[in-house]
Amino acid sequence: EADHPTVVLCEVKDEVELKQWFEKIISVGIKCFPFYEEDLDNALTAIATVSVTKDKRKVFRKLKLMGGK
């Protein structure tokens, strides 16, 4: 099976929750990249991960899809 990257956008309520998710994601061994916004006092505004295999995807189950209800 060829590697087929997928982009999934999720949302959280605020920077505090985003930081919690960042810590949770790296704690299960998923490489993660934070993005900070200089215009917002270097606030953490997004994170991205490497491609995640099926066995590690379960960590994301409680995240809400961006724009989802």
C-alpha positions, 0 to 999 in steps of 0.5 A: 500500500502506497503512502497517501497523506491526508490533511484533516483540520480539527478545531479546539476552543482556545490556545490552552486546549491546543497546548494540551493537545500538543502535549498529548500528541507528542506523549504518544510518540507522534512527531508534532510541529507547533506554529506560533503567530508573531502578531499575536504575542507568539501565541500557539495557533496551530500544530501539524503532525507527520502522517499518522498510522492506524494504530496511533489515530485513536488519540485524535478521536475526541477532536472536533473536525473544523467546521463540524458540529 
